[in-house]
């Protein structure tokens, strides 16, 4: 099991190194997307899920998908130019990123995997913060630029 303080420190260090303006807020428990969004003061579409995807060559990518949308497997495969991509087991995601599920964010990952962000992500967004029960709030445009994200159509409405 990873130490949550390690993930928090890595996120904080990455944020500082990239010069991003962020707020780390307590999210609390939420039973729905709407509740999670309300807890941190954003709309559901501004809650961005960070998915870790494993390619067949055992490399990974981060896929950023906004609330109310789900990852489109055919679209992400087309963007990546691969025939197969999957969600790794929790222990694989932890080994690949240094983050437990529920705290994963591309900022501060132990390996800087490529980031593919859905084209609908914009404005102020809430992501995992590398620490349980918290969200990182920031503006999407500078975040995606700092991550050198590929912005593409990778989702469908839920």
Secondary structure as GFF3:
##gff-version 3
##sequence-region A 1 158
A	DSSP	alpha_helix	4	18	.	.	.	ID=ss1
A	DSSP	beta_strand	23	26	.	.	.	ID=ss2
A	DSSP	alpha_helix	33	40	.	.	.	ID=ss3
A	DSSP	three_ten_helix	44	46	.	.	.	ID=ss4
A	DSSP	beta_strand	48	55	.	.	.	ID=ss5
A	DSSP	beta_strand	60	66	.	.	.	ID=ss6
A	DSSP	beta_strand	69	71	.	.	.	ID=ss7
A	DSSP	alpha_helix	73	80	.	.	.	ID=ss8
A	DSSP	beta_strand	85	87	.	.	.	ID=ss9
A	DSSP	alpha_helix	90	97	.	.	.	ID=ss10
A	DSSP	beta_strand	114	118	.	.	.	ID=ss11
A	DSSP	beta_strand	124	128	.	.	.	ID=ss12
A	DSSP	beta_strand	134	139	.	.	.	ID=ss13
A	DSSP	alpha_helix	140	146	.	.	.	ID=ss14
A	DSSP	beta_strand	150	152	.	.	.	ID=ss15
A	DSSP	beta_strand	155	157	.	.	.	ID=ss16
###
